[in-house]
Amino acid sequence: MNKLVADKVLDALGPARFTLTRSLAEIPIGGDEYRAIDHLVQEIDALAEVLTGDRTHFHLKSHGVLSGKA
């Protein structure tokens, strides 16, 4: 897959992953919906790793100033 297509895929998956992770707070832990959503988030992270080399591509990153690093 070329970079342009990979970037488009990542751009589309970012908001979906965000919504999915936020929905986990609203449903019972361990239920069928929870497990399915959690699995889907893990698969999105796995695809991000394939496309970028970084499984944490969609994770919030701390900034140097906020984390105490210069």
C-alpha positions in Angstrom: 0.0 0.0 0.0 1.4 3.4 -0.9 1.8 6.2 1.7 -1.1 8.2 0.3 -3.5 5.3 0.6 -2.1 4.4 4.1 -2.5 8.0 5.2 -6.2 8.0 4.0 -6.9 4.8 5.9 -5.3 6.1 9.1 -7.2 9.4 8.7 -10.5 7.5 8.5 -9.7 5.1 11.3 -8.6 7.8 13.8 -12.0 9.2 14.6 -13.6 5.7 14.6 -11.0 4.5 17.1 -11.6 7.5 19.3 -15.3 6.9 19.3 -14.9 3.2 20.0 -12.5 3.8 23.0 -14.9 6.4 24.4 -17.8 4.0 24.1 -16.1 1.5 26.3 -16.7 3.7 29.3 -20.4 3.6 28.7 -21.0 -0.2 28.5 -20.5 -3.0 31.0 -17.0 -4.4 31.1 -16.7 -7.9 29.9 -19.9 -8.1 27.9 -20.1 -9.1 24.3 -20.2 -5.5 23.1 -17.2 -4.5 25.3 -15.1 -7.5 24.1 -16.0 -6.8 20.4 -15.2 -3.1 20.6 -11.9 -3.8 22.5 -10.9 -6.4 19.9 -11.7 -3.9 17.1 -9.6 -1.2 18.8 -6.7 -3.7 19.1 -7.0 -4.5 15.4 -6.9 -0.8 14.5 -3.8 -0.5 16.5 -2.3 -3.5 14.8 -3.0 -2.0 11.4 -1.5 1.3 12.5 1.6 -0.6 13.4 1.8 -2.3 10.0 1.3 1.0 8.2 3.5 3.3 10.4 5.7 1.0 12.5 4.1 2.4 15.6 1.3 0.5 17.4 0.6 3.6 19.5 0.1 5.8 16.5 -3.4 6.8 17.7 -2.6 7.0 21.4 -2.5 10.4 23.1 1.1 11.5 23.3 2.4 13.6 26.2 4.3 16.8 25.3 7.8 17.4 26.5 6.8 20.4 28.6 3.9 18.5 30.2 5.8 15.4 31.0 8.7 17.3 32.5 11.1 16.5 29.6 13.0 19.3 27.9 
